[in-house]
Amino acid sequence: MRPLPILKLVLAILIVSVCAQAQAEKPAPRPDDKAEQIVQKAIQAVGGSSYLNARTVTGRGFLTDYKDGVSGIPVRFVDYVAYPDRERTEFSGGGQRTIQTNDHEKGWLFDGAAKTIKDQTPQQLEDFQFAMRTSVENLLHGWWRKNSAALSYAGRREAGVGRRNEAVRLTYPDGFWIEYEFAADNSLPAKVLFKRKQKKPDSDETQEVSEEDRLLKPVAIEGIVTPFVIDHYRDGVQTSRINYESIEYNRPLADSLFAKPANLKAIK
């Protein structure tokens, strides 16, 4: 997919070719080529084959919700991921425990306070698919290709004093897009940005909300570089922080970890 009509595209290519001959032997890359180059550099920055060959991730840390920019009480979590689309997250705090598990297109929830095990609602299942769609893993692993998304260069942006980010955009056939920013100096993932339609409070009307993940504190573990802090913002206001204490790769995860328990006694 190209952002310009065909006649303008031909003209743009001719202009680029003429300028390149005057300044260098190789022509400047087209926007899509440049985007591919940025993604390939990012893959190498986060670990190359070690990153791409990781099959499971086990992360431990704390999740903190923010309200009106003010942090709440951190909740401990353990997160088990089996690529590409299986995840189990356990939350504990205040003597309570909850488990949210997704396995391909299915999902279930355990509520320790209510002592219930339920299938996830269609909205909850959709939220999981949405999170997968907007993840950095989706971009770097190339899973988006099977959904006919288009990758394009979105420009260089300010990222603080003396720092710049290179941005690429994924656009899906339904018009939904996600932008990913990578630090210009080391190619590490820095931000994820997108817009999402949500219901207005106490109304059936929807509104478009700008959302942003800021990926901070990169740490190298087992040859893979990953952010240990992820801050989420909605319309410029922080709503949560994920702070990892530890991350392990390629540890065996049993299928039973993701299977819905037959009853409460089967919860592990």
Secondary structure as the mmCIF struct_conf table of DSSP 4:
data_model
#
loop_
_struct_conf.conf_type_id
_struct_conf.id
_struct_conf.beg_label_comp_id
_struct_conf.beg_label_asym_id
_struct_conf.beg_label_seq_id
_struct_conf.end_label_comp_id
_struct_conf.end_label_asym_id
_struct_conf.end_label_seq_id
BEND BEND1 PRO A 3 LEU A 4
HELX_RH_AL_P HELX_RH_AL_P1 ILE A 6 GLN A 23
BEND BEND2 GLU A 25 LYS A 26
HELX_LH_PP_P HELX_LH_PP_P1 PRO A 27 ARG A 30
HELX_RH_AL_P HELX_RH_AL_P2 PRO A 31 ALA A 45
TURN_TY1_P TURN_TY1_P1 VAL A 46 GLY A 48
HELX_RH_AL_P HELX_RH_AL_P3 SER A 49 LEU A 52
TURN_TY1_P TURN_TY1_P2 ASN A 53 ASN A 53
STRN STRN1 THR A 56 LYS A 67
TURN_TY1_P TURN_TY1_P3 ASP A 68 GLY A 69
STRN STRN2 VAL A 70 SER A 71
STRN STRN3 VAL A 75 ALA A 82
TURN_TY1_P TURN_TY1_P4 TYR A 83 ASP A 85
STRN STRN4 ARG A 86 GLY A 93
TURN_TY1_P TURN_TY1_P5 GLY A 94 GLY A 95
STRN STRN5 GLN A 96 ASP A 103
TURN_TY1_P TURN_TY1_P6 HIS A 104 GLU A 105
STRN STRN6 LYS A 106 ASP A 111
TURN_TY1_P TURN_TY1_P7 GLY A 112 LYS A 115
STRN STRN7 THR A 116 ASP A 119
HELX_LH_PP_P HELX_LH_PP_P2 GLN A 120 THR A 121
HELX_RH_AL_P HELX_RH_AL_P4 PRO A 122 THR A 134
BEND BEND3 SER A 135 SER A 135
HELX_RH_AL_P HELX_RH_AL_P5 VAL A 136 HIS A 141
TURN_TY1_P TURN_TY1_P8 GLY A 142 GLY A 142
HELX_RH_3T_P HELX_RH_3T_P1 TRP A 143 ASN A 147
TURN_TY1_P TURN_TY1_P9 SER A 148 SER A 148
STRN STRN8 ALA A 150 GLU A 158
BEND BEND4 GLY A 160 GLY A 160
TURN_TY1_P TURN_TY1_P10 VAL A 161 GLY A 162
STRN STRN9 ARG A 164 THR A 171
TURN_TY1_P TURN_TY1_P11 PRO A 173 ASP A 174
BEND BEND5 GLY A 175 GLY A 175
STRN STRN10 TRP A 177 ALA A 183
TURN_TY1_P TURN_TY1_P12 ALA A 184 ASN A 186
STRN STRN11 PRO A 189 LYS A 199
HELX_LH_PP_P HELX_LH_PP_P3 LYS A 200 LYS A 200
TURN_TY1_P TURN_TY1_P13 PRO A 201 ASP A 202
BEND BEND6 SER A 203 ASP A 204
STRN STRN12 THR A 206 ILE A 221
TURN_TY1_P TURN_TY1_P14 GLU A 222 GLY A 223
STRN STRN13 ILE A 224 ARG A 234
TURN_TY1_P TURN_TY1_P15 ASP A 235 GLY A 236
STRN STRN14 VAL A 237 TYR A 249
BEND BEND7 ASN A 250 ASN A 250
HELX_RH_3T_P HELX_RH_3T_P2 ASP A 255 LEU A 257
TURN_TY1_P TURN_TY1_P16 PHE A 258 PHE A 258
BEND BEND8 ALA A 259 ALA A 259
HELX_LH_PP_P HELX_LH_PP_P4 LYS A 260 PRO A 261
BEND BEND9 ALA A 262 ASN A 263
HELX_RH_3T_P HELX_RH_3T_P3 LEU A 264 ALA A 266
#
